[in-house]
Structures are given as structure tokens and as C-alpha cells.
Amino acid sequence: MSINKFIMEEQTKKIKDIQTLLKFTYGIIPIVAGADKFTNLLTDWSHYLNPTLKSMLPFSDHLFMMLVGVIEIVAGILVFLSPQKGAYLVSAWLVLIALSLLASGTYLDVAVRDLAMAIGAFTLAKISGITELKN
């Protein structure tokens, strides 16, 4: 085996290891957060709902958060089934949440955290595109 091929295989393994770590992160977190929209064990999620959006809802904020939970669970599962597509969805979802929080002027720390997480999910999507080419 040539040294270049060895180096390439080592780099590919490192990228796949990073992809696996990101896949578990962006697969499990949305599933857990989505499931918690039904139980509110981690937090009362309705507090994060933009008041303007809340006033426009034709149903309760709790029902809205349960719908959000279903979307998050599906997004998390999609990350495991199709990492690139799922990660783009999770990234977009996190950006939308952050924009909603920024627009409401509340929980700005959470908005910043969600934007940072969105960058990580976007990174998973890009890495997954590379690893799909190598397979």
C-alpha cells in the first residue's frame, strides 16, 4: 500500500468518526427534545414560543409545541436514515427557532446556542455529502 493511499484511508476514517459523533448528536437531541414537548420534563417549552406567533395560533400553545415535537422527532430519525438530508432539516429548524427567539427579544442566549448548533448540523450535512461520494 502506498503512503498516499494509507494517509487517505486514515483521513477518511477520521472524517467518518466525526460524522458518526455528529450524527448521534443531531439525531438524539431532536428526538429527546421532541419527545419532551409532550412531557415538559426538561422545561416548559411554551415559554420559548414567540408571543406574536402564540397570539396567531388557532389552537393552544401546548398543542403547537406537541406538533413541533413531532417535527423534531421526525428530523432526528431522518438524521439517522439519511444524514445529509436530516442534518440540513435540523440546521434549518434550529435557525428558524433562533430567528423566532431573536424576533421576540427573549431567550437570546438560547438563540445564540441554537445558531451554533445549526452550524454543527450544517457541518454534518456537508461531511455526509463527502462520505457519500467516498462510498
C-alpha positions in Angstrom: 0.0 0.0 0.0 1.4 3.4 -0.9 1.8 6.1 1.7 -0.7 8.3 -0.1 -3.3 5.7 0.0 -2.6 5.0 3.7 -2.9 8.7 4.5 -6.2 9.0 2.5 -7.7 6.0 4.3 -6.7 7.5 7.7 -8.3 10.8 6.8 -11.4 9.1 5.6 -11.7 7.1 8.9 -11.3 10.4 10.9 -14.0 12.1 8.8 -16.3 9.1 9.3 -15.7 9.1 13.0 -16.5 12.8 13.2 -19.6 12.2 11.1 -20.7 9.4 13.5 -20.3 11.7 16.5 -22.3 14.5 14.8 -25.0 12.0 13.6 -25.6 10.8 17.2 -25.6 14.4 18.4 -28.1 15.7 15.8 -30.1 12.6 15.8 -30.6 12.1 19.5 -31.0 15.7 20.7 -34.0 16.5 18.4 -35.7 13.2 19.3 -35.3 13.8 23.0 -36.3 17.5 22.8 -39.2 16.5 20.5 -40.4 13.8 23.0 -40.1 16.3 25.8 -42.6 18.6 24.1 -45.2 16.0 25.3 -44.0 15.8 28.9 -42.2 19.1 29.7 -39.8 17.2 32.0 -36.8 19.2 30.8 -38.6 22.6 30.6 -41.9 24.2 29.9 -41.4 24.6 26.1 -44.3 27.0 25.7 -42.2 29.7 27.4 -40.0 29.8 24.3 -42.9 30.4 22.0 -42.8 33.9 20.4 -45.8 35.8 21.8 -46.7 37.2 18.4 -46.8 33.7 17.0 -48.7 32.4 20.0 -51.4 35.1 19.5 -51.9 33.9 15.9 -52.4 30.2 16.7 -55.9 28.8 16.2 -55.2 26.3 19.0 -53.4 26.1 22.3 -49.7 26.7 22.7 -49.4 23.2 24.2 -50.8 21.6 21.0 -48.5 23.7 18.9 -45.5 22.5 20.9 -46.6 18.9 20.5 -46.7 19.4 16.7 -43.2 20.9 17.0 -42.2 17.8 18.9 -43.4 15.5 16.2 -41.4 17.5 13.6 -38.3 17.3 15.8 -38.7 13.6 16.3 -39.0 13.0 12.6 -36.0 15.3 11.9 -33.9 13.3 14.4 -34.9 10.0 12.9 -34.1 11.4 9.4 -30.6 12.2 10.6 -30.0 8.5 11.2 -31.7 7.3 8.0 -30.3 10.0 5.7 -27.7 12.1 7.5 -27.2 14.7 4.8 -31.0 15.4 4.3 -31.7 15.1 8.0 -28.9 17.4 9.0 -30.0 20.1 6.6 -33.5 19.9 8.1 -32.2 20.1 11.6 -30.0 23.0 10.7 -32.8 24.9 9.1 -35.1 24.2 12.0 -32.6 25.5 14.5 -32.1 28.7 12.5 -35.9 29.2 12.4 -36.1 28.7 16.2 -33.3 31.2 16.7 -34.9 33.7 14.4 -38.2 33.4 16.3 -36.4 34.0 19.6 -34.4 36.9 18.3 -37.6 38.5 16.9 -39.3 38.1 20.3 -36.3 39.6 22.1 -36.4 36.8 24.6 -34.0 33.9 25.4 -31.3 35.5 23.3 -28.8 33.1 24.9 -30.8 30.1 23.6 -31.0 31.8 20.2 -27.2 32.1 20.0 -26.8 28.5 21.2 -29.3 27.3 18.5 -27.4 29.2 15.8 -24.2 27.5 16.9 -25.9 24.1 16.9 -27.3 24.9 13.4 -23.7 25.4 12.2 -22.8 22.0 13.6 -25.8 20.3 11.9 -24.9 22.1 8.6 -21.3 20.7 9.1 -22.8 17.2 9.4 -24.7 17.7 6.2 -21.6 18.8 4.3 -19.5 15.9 5.7 -22.2 13.4 4.9 -22.1 14.6 1.3 -18.4 13.9 1.2 -18.7 10.5 2.8 -21.5 9.5 0.4 -19.1 10.3 -2.5 -16.4 8.0 -1.0 -18.8 5.0 -0.6 
